[in-house]
Amino acid sequence: MKDSVKVIISRSSKEVKVPTGVRLLVRRCCTAVLVNEKFEGSAEISVKFVDDDEIQALNREYRNIDKSTDVLSFPLGENGVYDINNDTGAKMLGDIVISIDHAVEQADTYGHSLEREIGFLTVHSMLHLLGYDHEQGGLEAVRMREKEETALTQLGLKRNGSYYMDGE
């Protein structure tokens, strides 16, 4: 990819600890999705790490769901049309908000690394920013999961056998 990918990573407070290496991982995940999707042009993505309380407040405000969640996506584009950063010319894809509390808990629950979990949440959210949706289930959800696993495998974050709760 000759175009640039700018990933702005922040955390909501000093109490939100972002493990070493995660910033590079998030950038690699964003880039992998854009390459796999043959995204054209430069892109800008914002990724913010928060705690469960903050993501619950955002979930309540924007989705009317009063509980914490693992990740929220706030796309800035629709049907492949994006706002442009006038300073850089980059397409602004949107915001990704990850609950580090939820990521730690889910990594433990699923028996894989925190890196795998954060990688999954980032790739999942990037696909949402590009217009994919799994909420209705069916073929779209299957396509999205395949794209997630393809990107994660390319990044060396292949799923292990304990991903599913029922022990498959």
VENQUI-V248978 format. One record per helix or strand of 2 or more residues. SS is the DSSP state (a for helix, b for strand). FROM is the first residue (numbers start at 1). LEN is the number of residues. Records with the same first field share a line. If there is no record, write none. Layout:
SS->FROM-LEN + FROM-LEN
This chain:
b->5-7 + 43-8 + 71-5 + 83-2 + 91-9
a->22-15 + 52-12 + 100-11 + 114-16 + 138-17
